Amino acid sequence: MKLDGEKRLAITFFVTVFILIGELIGGYLSGSLALLSDAGHMVTDVLAIGMGFVAARISRRPSDKKATLGYQRVGLLAALINGVSLLVIAVLIFYESYVRLISPPDIDLPVMLAIAVFGLIGNLVMAFILGHSHEDLNIKTVWLHVLGDTLSSLGVIISGIIIYLTKWIYADPIASVLIGGIIMWGGVRLVRDTVSIFLNLTPKGFDVEALVKKITDMPDVISVHHVHLLPQSHNNIAFTAHILVNDQTLSEVEATKKRIEKLLTENGISHSTLQIESSAATCDDNLYCHVVHGEHEKGINGHNH
């Protein structure tokens, strides 16, 4: 039976909590900072999955008078909080690694390795539950966290083997630094992407000028101005613009509008608001609208702000 996104998140949440408890106990008993660092990463994963589950439910609420654009950005807020927490955890790991490099403690290798293997198996199970092919960014983010945990568990196991074979106890704090680096990398990317959406910056993979040119190349379209391309959420892109067209009947205007909307949908635009203007209307140059028709080259102007 195929599980939906929320059920996969719920199962993953409980598996993560189970692994977290095991790694905290194992890290404390063995004295392994690498294991405790991985447990610290698991704490952020528990928060991420929990917030992701709640956000997924809230995001499904329809638009209402309190939120006319819907509740889709609740998931983004959860992602931003999680990203910041990742950065905090990474800094704490770096600090503790520095302390242990100066004065490395004794490590109980059997306990360390046993718990690390347990964590690795659990992470592989979660990765299988979540799958690797999904369109929902919320689930994809959780999957990336699980992937990071898998690499972290491998790092703990490798450092334990190195200590066992060479007695080089510095392998543990060095492994924790690498784990902290993985956490920092994931946190920076998560914060960057969510802040970009909150600031309504042009989404990655979209070329505003190329999109405007496709519209202006359509029949009866003279020019496009007052363009806005912005993300409403991680997978919901909005497009607004003023479209200057030849003099047309209402039915012809509607047909032109439908063609533009179809073009936008084919280019990944989820929502569009188009203001159709007649070629007889005046055009303010400040809006970067240059009407050149007939013998002259058709002007194209997109202004994203």
N, C-alpha and C positions, 0 to 999 in steps of 0.2 A: 504494500500500500504506500502510495506516494504521500509524503508529509508536506504540509504547507509551511510557509516561512516561519510563522509564529510557533508551530509545534517543534520545528527544528531548533529554534532559538531556546525554547523551554527545555528540551532534552539536553542541549549543549550547556545550558546554564547549570543544571544539576550535576552533570559530569565535571564541569569546571570547578564547582564548589568542592566536590569529592577529591579532586586532584589537589586543589589548593590546601585543604586540610592535611592531606598526606605530606605535601612538600613542606609546609610549615613545621609539622612535627619532625619530619626527617631532617630538615635543615637545622632545627634546634638541637636535636640529639647528636647529629654528626658534626656540627660546627661548620658546615659548608656554606660559605657566603654565596657561591654560585647557585646553590640550591635555594637559598633564601631569596636571592635576586630573582630567580625564576618564579618563586612564590609571589614576590612583589608584582611581577608582571601578571600573574594569574589574578591578583586582586583587581587590577585594572580591567582585566577581561571579564571578571564577574560583574563589575559595575557596567562595563560596556554592553554585555549581553543583557543584563537586567534592564538598563535604560533603553536598549534597542528593542526589547520585547514590549515595554510600556509604550515607547514612542511609536512602534508599529501599530499598536492598537489605537492610540490617539490620532495618528495620522490618517486613519481610515474614516474618521468622522467627516461628515459632509460639511460644506460651507454653511455658515449661518450668520446672523446679524453681528455676532461677536468676532467672527473671523471670516470675512467675505472671501478671502483667498484660500480658506481651508486651514487645516492644522498640520500641513506637511512639514513645516519648518521645526516642529517639535523634535523630529528625529535629528535634524541638524544641530539643534541646541544640545541634545544628548551627545552627539559626536564631538562637539566642541569641548564640552566638559570632560569627556573621556580623553581627548587629545591633550588637554592641559594636564590632566592627572598623570598621563604617561610621561610627560616631560619632568614633572615633579619627582616621580618614582626613579627616573633615570638619573637625575641629579643626586638623589640620596644614595643610589647604588654606587655612583662614581666616588662619592665621599667615603663610603664604607670600604670600598676597594682600596682607596688610598691609605686608610688606616691599617688595613690588613696587609698591605704591601710593606709597610713599615714594621709591623709586628704580627706576622702570620700565626694563627692559632693551630692547634692540632686538629686533625679531621678524621672522623670515623668513616673510612672508605667503604666498608660493606654497606652501611646504612645509606650513605650518600648515593652509591651506585644503584642500590635496590630501589630507592625512591625515584631516582632519575629515570630508570627504566620504566617504572610504574607510570610516571608522568608522560613519558614518550608514547607509551601504548595508549593512554587516555587521550592524548592530543591527536593521535592518528585516528582513533575512533570518532572524535568530534569532527575532524576534517572530512571523514567519510559521511557522517550524518549531514553536514552542511553542504557537501558537494563543492565542486570547483567551477561550475557553470551556472550563474544566476545573474539576473538583471537588477535585482534589488540591491542598491548600494549599502543599505543597512546590513543585510546578511553578508554581503561581500566584505564589508569592513570587519565583521566578526570573524569571517574565514581568514582574513589576513592576520588577525590577532592570533588565531589558532596556529597558523603557519609560523608566526614568530615564536610562539610557545614551543612548537616542535623543534625549531632550530635551537632554542634555548636549552631544551632537554638534551639535545645532542651535544651541545657545548658542555653541559655539566658532566655527561658521561665521558666525553673525550678528556676533560680535565682530570676526572677521577682516574682514568686509565693511565694518564701521564704521571700522576702522582704515585700510583701503584708501581709503575715500572721504573721510574727515575727518582722517586722520593723528592721531586721538585715541587714543594708546597706552594710556590708562587703561581702555579698553574690555576689554582682556584680563584684568587682575586683577579687574575688576568682574564679568565673565562667570564667572570662577573662583569668586567669592563666591556667585553664584547657583547654580552647580553644587554647591558645598559645602552650600548650603541644601537642595537637592534630596536630597543624600546624607544630611544630618542628619535631615530629615523622614522619610525611609524607615527610617533606623536607629532613631529614637525609636519609630516605630510598631511595628517588628519586635520591639524589646526589650520594649515595653509588652505586646504581645499574648502573647509567649512567657512572660514573667514571670507574667502573669495566669493562664496555664494551669498553670505550676509551683506557684503558690500555691493552686490549686484554687478560684479565684474563679468565681462564677456566669458561665457563658458568655454572650456577647452574644446578644441576640435571644430569651432565655429569661426568662419571667416565672414565678417559682416559685409565687407565690400563685395566679396564674391556672391553672397546671397542677394544683395541689392542689385547687382548686375543681372542676375538671373531673372529678377522681377522686371527690371526695366527693359529686358530683351523680349518680354512678352508682348503680344499684340495689344494695341490701344493704350499701353502704358507709356507716358511721357517721361515721368521722373518720380523719384522716391526721396522723401526727406523726413526729418524729425524721426529718425530711426532709433529704436531702443531694442536691444537684445539682452535679456537678463534671465538668470535662473530663479524660478520661484522656489524650487527645492532641488535636491540632487538629481532628479530625473524628470523634472518638469520645466521646460524652457519656454519663455514667453517672448513674443515679438510684437512690437507696435510700430506703426509708421503711417505717414500721410502719403497716399498714392495719387499722383496727378495723372488723369486720363483724358482722352479725347472726349468731346461732347457726346454723351450717350443717353439712351433711354434708361429708365430705371431697371428694366429687365436686362439690358446689356451690361449695366454697371454691376448687377448682381452676378452675372455670369463671369465677369472679369474678376470679381472678388473671390468667387468660388475657385477659379483657376489658381489664383495667388495662394489661397489657403491650402489647396492641394499640394502646391509646390512647397510650401513651408512645412507641411506635415511630412512630406517625403524627405525633407532635410532635417528632421529631428525636432521640429518645433511643436510643442504640445498645445500651446494656446496662442492665439493671435488676435490682435485688435487693429483693424484697418480703417482709416478715415479716407474715403474716396473723395477726391476733389476734381472739379471740372477744369478743363484747360482754359476756360474763360475766366476763371477766378484769378485774382491777383496773388502773387507769390512773394513772400518776404525773403530777400537775399540773405538775411541773417540766419535763416533756417537752412542755408546751403541748397536752395532749390533754384536751379538754373534751367529755365525752360527754353530749350533749343529744338525747334521742330522744323520739318520740311527739308530745306536744302542743307541745313546745318546738322552737325553731329549731335546726337541725343546726349544730353548731360546727365550724369549719374552722380548723386551725392548722398552719402550716408553719414549721419551724425549720431554717434553713440555717446550718450551722456547720462 
